[in-house]
């Protein structure tokens, strides 16, 4: 019994009904493909950790230039003044 039911057992297929041309991959070939998949997986994981470190450093550099005590001006700024330094590179 399996999960409360009796399994139905049948005779296996005859060897002549199998497509033997699909069985041509050697153990070495399957091992090489498996090794390639593992190397690719490990590379992706290492690359993800490296990207996290790079983005963390980038985020820290952005936060270093941020001053939370800086007060915004209470007077409204004219659009001409706001757009005046639009084309200037940041200092």
N, C-alpha and C positions, 0 to 999 in steps of 0.2 A: 504494500500500500504506500502511496505517496500523496500526502495532503488529503487523506481520507478517500482516495480513489484508487482502484486497481489500474495499473498500467497495462496497456495493450502492447504486446510484443509481436512483431512481425518478422518475417524473414528478411535478411539484408538484400540489397540489390546485387545483381550478378556483376562480376568484374567486367564483363563485356559492355555493360551499360554505362560505365564510367568514362569520362573524357580524360584519358591518360595524357594527352598533349598538354593539359593544364597543370600537370604535376612535374614540369621540367625544371623548376627552380631548385637549385641545390641548397644544401644547408649553409654553405659558405655565402651564397648570394643572399639568402634570408638574413644571415648574421650581419652582413655588410649593410643591408638596408636598415636593420634594427639599430646597428651602431650609429649610422648616420642620423636616424631619428633621435637617438639619445644625445648625440653631440649638438644637434640643432636645438633640442629642448633645453639643454644646459646653457647654451649660448643665449637663448632668449631670456632665460631666468637671470643670468649674469647681466645681460644688457638692460633688463628692467631695473635691477638694483642700481646699476651705474646711472641710468636716466633719473632715478629717484634722487640720487646724490647730487647730480647736476642741477635738477630743478629745485632742490632744497637750498643749494648755494645761491641760485638765482633769486629765489624768494627771500632769503636772508639779506641779500644785497639790496633788494627793493625796500625791505622793511628798515634797513639801516638808514636810508635816506628819508624816512618818514618821521615827522615830528608830531607826536600826538598832542603836544601843548600849543601848537600853532593855531591861532585864532583866525577865523575867516573875517574879512572886512564886513562891517555892518552896513556900509553904504553900497547900493547896487553899482555894478560896473557896467559901463556902456559897451555895447557890442563892438564898437570900433576899437576900444581899448583892449577888450578881450581877444580880438582877432589880430591885434597889432603884432604880437610875437608868434603868430601861428607858423610862419615860415622860418623862424630862427631855430637853430639847433639848441637842444638843452645844454645847460652849462654843467 
